[in-house]
Amino acid sequence: MADLRFNCTEKYKKQIKKQAVDKGVSVSQLLSEVVLAAIPADDEFIDYDELRKELDEVRTKLIYESSTMTQEERNCLKHHKDEIKNLLKKEVNGNGR
């Protein structure tokens, strides 16, 4: 997994946040849904070792840096951690390649 960022105006950022709140999801989840709808993910190959490494990094960040994060940042990281766990379940269930 990789972090993806883009620049936009403050006004557009507020519109995105408002739409996320209206849908009851995080901004990251909203943007992820939009991108995945436009560009479907390639599930042919999943690097499970890289996912485990990233999961460890996210867990470490939540343990040691959560006190300096906003609630939205913590929730975003927790959501990301859950997404990684779900992908790793594919390996356990034998659906990975």
VOROMI-778507 format. One line per field, with one value per residue: residue number from 1; x, y, z of N, C-alpha, C, O in turn; residue in three letters; chain. Coordinates in Angstrom, 3 decimals, padded with zeros to 6 digits. Example, Ala and Ser with C-alpha at 12.3 -4.5 7.8 and 13.67 -1.06 7.14 Angstrom:
REM residues 2
k: 1:2
n_px: 013.190:012.850
n_py: -005.690:-002.250
n_pz: 007.800:007.080
ca_px: 012.300:013.670
ca_py: -004.500:-001.060
ca_pz: 007.800:007.140
c_px: 013.200:012.900
c_py: -003.300:000.030
c_pz: 007.800:007.870
o_px: 014.236:013.409
o_py: -003.319:001.138
o_pz: 008.465:008.039
r: ALA:SER
c: A:A
***
This chain:
REM residues 97
k: 1:2:3:4:5:6:7:8:9:10:11:12:13:14:15:16:17:18:19:20:21:22:23:24:25:26:27:28:29:30:31:32:33:34:35:36:37:38:39:40:41:42:43:44:45:46:47:48:49:50:51:52:53:54:55:56:57:58:59:60:61:62:63:64:65:66:67:68:69:70:71:72:73:74:75:76:77:78:79:80:81:82:83:84:85:86:87:88:89:90:91:92:93:94:95:96:97
n_px: 000.843:000.374:000.775:-001.278:-001.514:-002.972:-003.141:-005.408:-007.833:-008.698:-011.419:-012.448:-011.502:-013.019:-015.537:-015.192:-014.773:-017.255:-018.973:-018.039:-018.697:-021.483:-021.989:-021.174:-018.598:-014.962:-012.728:-010.612:-011.663:-013.839:-012.507:-010.988:-013.006:-014.010:-011.771:-011.277:-013.626:-013.307:-010.848:-010.335:-008.945:-006.025:-006.098:-004.535:-001.943:-000.795:001.321:002.034:003.990:004.866:002.481:002.205:004.411:003.679:001.376:002.507:003.929:001.828:000.491:002.519:002.765:000.225:000.407:002.591:002.365:-000.224:-001.215:-000.516:-001.984:-004.863:-008.339:-009.511:-007.258:-006.356:-008.568:-008.513:-006.078:-006.710:-008.757:-007.310:-005.614:-007.481:-008.261:-005.907:-005.706:-007.951:-007.164:-005.020:-006.387:-007.233:-005.003:-004.794:-007.173:-006.653:-007.137:-005.378:-002.644
n_py: -001.176:002.260:005.697:008.280:011.503:014.719:018.046:020.699:023.373:025.274:025.648:023.544:021.418:021.692:021.118:018.419:017.322:017.926:016.351:013.815:013.742:013.939:011.460:009.847:008.802:008.568:011.074:009.935:007.389:008.072:009.277:007.097:005.318:006.743:006.830:004.076:003.366:004.648:003.680:000.512:-001.678:-003.709:-006.879:-009.032:-009.552:-009.585:-008.254:-009.759:-009.755:-007.110:-005.895:-006.870:-005.632:-002.949:-002.938:-003.367:-000.952:000.918:000.127:000.641:003.400:004.193:003.410:004.893:007.538:008.463:010.220:012.736:013.154:014.209:013.429:012.667:011.924:009.714:008.007:007.624:006.238:003.950:002.920:002.386:000.434:-001.601:-002.100:-003.190:-005.484:-006.869:-007.414:-009.099:-011.250:-012.542:-013.977:-015.818:-017.196:-018.428:-017.202:-015.522:-014.794
n_pz: 000.000:-000.631:000.166:-000.976:-002.193:-002.974:-004.280:-003.620:-003.699:-000.751:-000.558:-002.125:-000.637:001.677:000.612:-000.042:002.514:003.657:002.093:002.798:005.519:005.278:004.110:006.127:006.382:006.474:005.140:003.756:003.198:001.560:-000.656:-001.462:-002.291:-004.485:-006.202:-006.572:-007.870:-010.275:-011.183:-011.136:-008.673:-009.028:-008.289:-008.801:-007.841:-004.603:-002.295:000.400:002.398:002.353:003.118:005.759:006.918:006.616:008.209:010.723:010.947:010.994:013.330:015.224:014.935:015.830:018.491:019.567:018.661:018.756:020.653:019.804:017.582:015.655:016.208:013.806:012.291:013.802:013.517:010.759:010.468:011.954:010.374:008.062:009.070:009.537:006.892:005.849:007.432:006.494:003.862:004.412:005.425:003.172:002.421:004.508:004.161:001.832:-000.591:-001.770:-004.061
ca_px: 000.000:001.104:000.037:-001.523:-001.969:-003.107:-003.389:-006.659:-008.113:-009.339:-012.862:-012.727:-011.228:-014.201:-016.613:-014.899:-015.026:-018.698:-019.572:-017.662:-019.530:-022.851:-022.063:-020.803:-017.318:-013.800:-012.312:-009.799:-012.547:-014.584:-011.612:-010.636:-014.157:-014.078:-010.663:-011.484:-014.716:-012.777:-009.715:-010.415:-007.672:-005.514:-005.924:-003.795:-000.797:-000.771:002.574:001.634:005.092:004.803:001.299:002.512:005.338:002.896:000.511:003.357:004.218:000.603:000.283:003.531:002.393:-000.932:000.833:003.525:002.110:-001.650:-001.529:-000.272:-002.823:-006.263:-009.250:-009.672:-006.032:-006.376:-009.601:-008.022:-005.079:-007.417:-009.446:-006.256:-005.183:-008.529:-008.185:-004.750:-006.077:-008.871:-006.369:-004.233:-007.301:-007.254:-003.882:-005.141:-008.264:-006.186:-007.595:-004.283:-001.829
ca_py: 000.000:003.512:006.900:009.094:012.842:015.660:019.425:021.311:024.626:025.123:025.548:022.186:020.545:021.779:020.389:016.995:016.980:017.975:015.177:012.660:013.804:013.621:010.023:009.141:008.104:009.446:011.662:008.924:006.345:008.657:009.419:005.743:004.804:007.455:006.382:002.673:003.299:005.110:002.840:-000.693:-002.190:-004.936:-007.842:-010.190:-009.822:-008.851:-008.490:-009.930:-009.343:-005.643:-005.552:-007.119:-004.571:-001.718:-003.097:-003.121:000.478:001.615:-000.189:001.374:004.818:004.376:003.245:005.900:008.904:008.796:011.343:013.996:013.183:014.590:012.280:012.254:011.216:008.404:007.188:007.288:005.181:002.741:002.407:001.848:-000.809:-002.591:-002.462:-004.084:-006.761:-007.555:-007.946:-010.221:-012.381:-013.269:-014.921:-016.870:-017.965:-019.091:-016.516:-014.723:-015.473
ca_pz: 000.000:-000.708:000.530:-002.154:-001.821:-004.077:-003.864:-004.072:-003.000:000.557:-000.791:-002.594:000.501:002.539:-000.063:000.102:003.913:003.876:001.470:003.617:006.725:004.867:003.851:007.344:006.197:006.565:003.867:003.079:002.682:000.445:-001.810:-001.888:-003.037:-005.764:-007.044:-006.934:-008.843:-011.561:-011.572:-010.303:-008.154:-009.625:-007.203:-009.286:-006.984:-003.347:-001.590:001.792:003.270:002.414:003.912:007.169:007.328:006.737:009.371:011.893:010.996:011.410:014.749:015.986:014.902:016.707:019.882:020.049:018.209:018.734:021.545:019.102:016.373:015.811:016.193:012.403:011.892:014.467:012.879:009.431:010.640:012.383:009.186:007.201:009.717:009.270:005.474:005.689:008.042:005.579:002.755:004.920:005.603:001.900:002.436:005.459:003.580:000.615:-001.804:-002.311:-005.076
c_px: 000.883:000.175:-000.096:-002.097:-002.137:-003.430:-004.711:-006.859:-008.770:-010.849:-013.234:-012.513:-012.426:-015.379:-016.423:-015.217:-016.520:-019.375:-019.247:-018.523:-020.965:-023.043:-021.697:-019.525:-016.179:-013.484:-011.503:-010.669:-013.339:-013.716:-011.198:-011.761:-014.244:-012.994:-010.875:-012.626:-014.221:-011.676:-009.739:-009.028:-007.303:-005.207:-005.134:-002.658:-000.870:000.514:002.265:002.737:005.094:003.602:001.549:003.440:004.573:001.967:001.290:003.656:003.008:000.341:001.255:003.185:001.211:-000.536:001.624:003.193:000.645:-002.001:-001.311:-001.122:-004.205:-007.101:-009.426:-008.450:-005.982:-007.380:-009.178:-007.004:-005.732:-008.136:-008.441:-005.758:-006.201:-008.518:-007.041:-005.078:-007.000:-008.136:-005.546:-005.099:-007.397:-006.159:-004.219:-006.216:-007.872:-006.636:-006.517:-003.482:-000.381
c_py: 001.231:004.658:007.752:010.427:013.691:017.029:019.908:022.598:024.329:024.939:024.120:021.179:020.523:021.027:018.876:016.540:016.946:016.739:013.913:012.601:013.422:012.121:009.186:008.327:009.097:010.002:010.639:007.835:006.852:008.732:008.058:005.141:005.441:006.950:004.938:002.490:003.691:004.200:001.600:-001.196:-003.488:-005.911:-009.077:-010.550:-008.950:-009.237:-008.544:-009.540:-007.829:-005.195:-005.762:-006.034:-003.259:-001.773:-002.846:-001.633:001.273:001.376:000.596:002.852:005.090:004.287:004.453:007.339:009.338:009.993:012.696:014.137:013.725:013.319:011.754:011.476:009.817:007.485:006.740:006.149:003.870:002.098:001.748:000.508:-001.919:-003.044:-003.446:-005.464:-007.561:-008.140:-009.148:-011.449:-013.196:-014.324:-016.110:-017.787:-018.665:-018.449:-015.680:-015.502:-015.267
c_pz: 000.000:-000.336:-000.724:-001.702:-003.073:-003.503:-004.427:-003.285:-001.646:000.394:-001.213:-001.462:001.445:001.936:000.098:001.521:004.201:003.291:002.278:004.880:006.385:004.630:005.080:007.224:006.373:005.175:003.078:002.461:001.478:-000.807:-002.352:-002.725:-004.428:-006.719:-007.494:-007.930:-010.230:-012.092:-010.679:-009.895:-008.863:-008.499:-007.625:-008.345:-005.747:-002.634:-000.095:002.767:003.452:003.251:005.402:007.719:007.548:007.943:010.658:012.056:011.489:012.896:015.625:016.058:015.831:018.177:020.371:019.665:018.290:019.612:020.874:017.842:016.699:015.787:014.770:011.916:012.506:013.794:011.486:009.515:011.067:011.204:008.241:007.751:009.440:007.811:005.224:006.260:007.126:004.385:003.202:005.176:004.321:001.868:003.337:004.877:002.286:-000.667:-002.441:-003.310:-004.804
o_px: 001.983:-001.042:000.877:-003.050:-001.524:-003.927:-005.088:-006.140:-009.329:-011.472:-014.211:-013.255:-012.805:-016.135:-017.385:-015.851:-017.003:-020.250:-020.100:-019.014:-021.597:-024.109:-021.883:-019.375:-016.395:-013.926:-011.689:-010.433:-013.491:-014.130:-011.071:-011.501:-014.518:-013.261:-010.675:-012.601:-014.663:-011.576:-009.211:-008.075:-008.176:-004.181:-005.072:-002.429:-000.990:000.766:002.238:002.447:005.296:003.696:001.153:003.270:004.791:001.785:000.793:003.639:003.147:000.010:000.861:003.297:001.193:-001.082:001.363:003.699:000.315:-002.973:-001.861:-000.998:-004.653:-006.619:-009.484:-008.592:-005.618:-007.083:-009.453:-007.059:-005.349:-008.125:-008.702:-005.513:-005.819:-008.736:-007.194:-004.766:-006.855:-008.451:-005.393:-004.599:-007.617:-006.357:-003.966:-006.179:-008.667:-006.540:-006.707:-003.610:000.464
o_py: 001.239:004.584:007.927:010.473:013.420:017.150:019.578:022.873:023.251:024.167:023.556:020.204:019.468:020.374:018.147:015.503:016.055:016.149:013.038:011.537:012.665:011.572:007.969:007.293:010.308:009.457:010.494:007.413:006.136:008.306:007.882:004.520:004.762:006.678:004.616:001.565:003.135:003.973:001.639:-001.142:-004.265:-005.791:-010.059:-011.730:-007.728:-010.419:-007.519:-009.043:-007.326:-004.226:-004.932:-005.577:-002.556:-000.767:-002.191:-001.112:002.188:002.305:001.152:003.477:006.099:005.006:004.977:008.271:010.467:010.699:013.701:015.123:013.706:012.258:010.544:010.479:008.851:006.320:005.610:005.205:002.801:000.877:000.678:-000.431:-003.051:-004.220:-004.413:-006.486:-008.776:-009.245:-010.111:-012.573:-014.406:-015.425:-017.261:-019.002:-019.408:-019.060:-015.170:-016.722:-015.763
o_pz: 000.553:-000.506:-001.458:-000.924:-004.105:-002.383:-005.551:-002.324:-001.442:001.122:-000.720:-001.345:001.953:002.654:000.343:001.719:004.899:003.924:002.421:005.257:007.122:004.908:005.085:007.875:006.418:004.163:001.870:001.330:000.488:-001.885:-003.564:-003.756:-005.418:-007.890:-008.666:-008.742:-011.236:-013.298:-009.568:-010.672:-009.249:-007.829:-006.885:-008.077:-005.837:-002.397:000.586:003.855:004.558:004.005:006.220:008.849:008.535:008.629:011.574:013.171:012.301:013.632:016.650:017.113:016.536:019.014:021.454:020.291:017.926:019.344:021.324:017.116:017.845:015.389:014.552:011.208:011.836:013.530:011.081:008.727:010.593:011.053:007.692:006.994:009.142:007.519:004.478:005.649:006.994:003.942:002.449:005.147:004.370:001.354:002.981:005.072:001.710:-001.731:-003.546:-003.410:-005.550
r: MET:ALA:ASP:LEU:ARG:PHE:ASN:CYS:THR:GLU:LYS:TYR:LYS:LYS:GLN:ILE:LYS:LYS:GLN:ALA:VAL:ASP:LYS:GLY:VAL:SER:VAL:SER:GLN:LEU:LEU:SER:GLU:VAL:VAL:LEU:ALA:ALA:ILE:PRO:ALA:ASP:ASP:GLU:PHE:ILE:ASP:TYR:ASP:GLU:LEU:ARG:LYS:GLU:LEU:ASP:GLU:VAL:ARG:THR:LYS:LEU:ILE:TYR:GLU:SER:SER:THR:MET:THR:GLN:GLU:GLU:ARG:ASN:CYS:LEU:LYS:HIS:HIS:LYS:ASP:GLU:ILE:LYS:ASN:LEU:LEU:LYS:LYS:GLU:VAL:ASN:GLY:ASN:GLY:ARG
c: A:A:A:A:A:A:A:A:A:A:A:A:A:A:A:A:A:A:A:A:A:A:A:A:A:A:A:A:A:A:A:A:A:A:A:A:A:A:A:A:A:A:A:A:A:A:A:A:A:A:A:A:A:A:A:A:A:A:A:A:A:A:A:A:A:A:A:A:A:A:A:A:A:A:A:A:A:A:A:A:A:A:A:A:A:A:A:A:A:A:A:A:A:A:A:A:A
***
